[in-house]
């Protein structure tokens, strides 16, 4: 049941007609109590209610936060910066990344980001890159001394930073980044270099104009060693405080995007840029004054896992923003459905409200229920984050939640847009513009499809390989292969060259008895198939 406030002056909604099954039953219908709206709001917020109220008060009381669709990226970036400055001027970022209680500081910061995203996703992402990714990397990967030296400046916005991981040639495969960091023992510095154009850092939020520093991820090479020690994180100055580029740094603007044009995404090239030895984030790996490299991680895989730890928290933030955007879109669509009328049952009766149509309710209310469930699950995960979750479980959860919740949000926003008809297409009515901004959430900080494969690996403990199906040399009449005992294969799967495989001598539901044969409908190039995680995949 949905509880909504009817607009002032709106006509009373007639009672909903009962479906035939309800109209003919003798049992009375259960009357649900009205929803306690303040309690529901607190549930959906989850935590830090006072902080969220403070953010809303700043946004409601300042003309800087009024929406202006259709602005140029330069104007939108300036407006985003002004909104950020007003939140900072209200003291909202105090005791966040530099808080003595790290968990409380993160929760407060999450509340700020999530509330800001309800109005301006560019503002949310810009702040998240600086505080959660740049600052979060220092907190997670730096020593206590490094955190104490840098995090107060991050919190006070005197050390504006960005997160330089993605390259033009490496996105999801972050382990394969090509940027090099070679230790120069004579100068006691690391030398960062972009060896190819594909190794340029790309889509780096804040790099185009805002950031003065970057946490840059690069392959570490020690003197005399041909092999990399793996991906390590470095704090690198990219601009002076006055905005002038430092030697060895080249920057460029990524230009217009489909959405999020309030974020100044940029490109970074390093040209033998010197970085002090003490700027290697050294909680897990370090180079001492004698030039000796040591690492606390038990394996390169473990080191890479902890190096990427800041992304797990970032994915939870993206999931939360996605659920928030779904809530906003549904609120707009449902309020519109409580006002907009279409068609009358008789010439003498008023036209019917959209929400009184069963079809319209079926479009919106199941998605409203799903959104509440997603928010509830997200609140539970955030309550356990950093306390009752291992690093592995946190990674798996962040991958799954981010994928499922952002896909749900994008689909829900499209349904809400269509449910508002032509009015949903107007920029000032927000849904379409907000959906365009959120669209990147399906691919940044991990492509959703790839992340769900990470979930499969994490939950299943790796790919389970079973007996392969090997097919013949492609000559007609030589195809066929025995299925392993007890295996069932859906009829018509897998697909090959647009044609399904067919099962011979099998029941109609596709279950194959031991020794059943799999044959194609046409002769195509042979392939080997393996049962992987319950699905047949080309080997």
Helices and strands as residue ranges (DSSP letters): H 20-23, H 37-45, H 49-61, G 63-65, H 73-89, H 102-117, H 121-128, I 129-135, H 136-141, H 144-156, E 161-164, G 174-176, E 180-184, E 189-193, G 197-199, E 201-205, E 213-221, E 231-237, E 249-253, E 265-270, E 273-276, G 277-279, E 285-287, E 293-295, H 300-307, H 309-337, E 341-344, E 351-353, G 354-356, H 358-384, H 391-419, G 421-425, G 427-429, H 431-438, G 439-442, H 448-460, E 469-470, E 495-496, E 499-504, E 517-520, E 528-532, E 535-538
